[in-house]
Structure formats: structure tokens, C-alpha cells
Amino acid sequence: MSKTILSVDDSASMRQMVKLTLGGAGYEVIEASDGSDALAKAGGGGVHMVLTDLNMPNMDGLSLIRELRKLPAYKGVPIIFLTTESDGGKKSEAKAAGATAWIVKPFQQQQLLDVVRKVLG
């Protein structure tokens, strides 16, 4: 059974790149355009990992993490930031909100796959 990853980014080209990278490695990818869209698609679970941008309209990545962590189905689900932000304060805030890891864009495909495999086991 393949693992399902929720990819959240307001950039369609970034979502496509993530989907091509992860889909090519055998993962099922659900795409969402912002935090609100992601919450709607996250539903009651079935997602093994969330990959989210930080800066998005409607609901940013930090707010999304806080909302997901309130849901029982997402208590232990790894959430990885994939963002252009590299500020230490933002990283600390993300960790406090429940983020598992942080990848700075632009990313190397192998780097993304290595992190995903490490986190998902």
C-alpha cells in the first residue's frame, strides 16, 4: 500500500514538481492550494504525511499545522515545511506548532525524497 502525502502550496508549479517527485517514487499525492483547502481535503485522516508551504493566502502553513494538530487523526502525522523561509525564529515557531522538519526551497528532488523516506520510515 502506498503512503499518501498532502502537498500544500499556493504555487501550482511547486505542487506539480512535488507531485512528480513523490508520485514517481510511488507515493500518492493529494494537492491543496492553501491551508483552508488542505483542511478540507485532510478530512478525517488517511494522510500519512503533510508537506506545506509557510506563506499562503487564506490560511498560512503555521495556522494549518495548529489546526491539524487539534485533530485526533493528525496528532502523530509528520508535517514538513517546504518553504523559501530560512529564518530561525520562524523555524522555532513552526517546531512549537508541531512541525516535524523544514526544507528550504528551491529543493533538490533527491533531498525531498530522502527526507520523506526518513520521516515515513
Buried (B, 14 or more C-beta within 10 A) or exposed (E): EEBBBBBBBBEEEBBBBBBEBBBEBEBBBBBBBBBBBBBEBBEEEEBBBBBBBBEBEEBBBBBBBBBBBEBEEBEEBBBBBBBEBEEEEBBEBBBEBBBBBBBEBEBEBEEBBEBBEEBEE
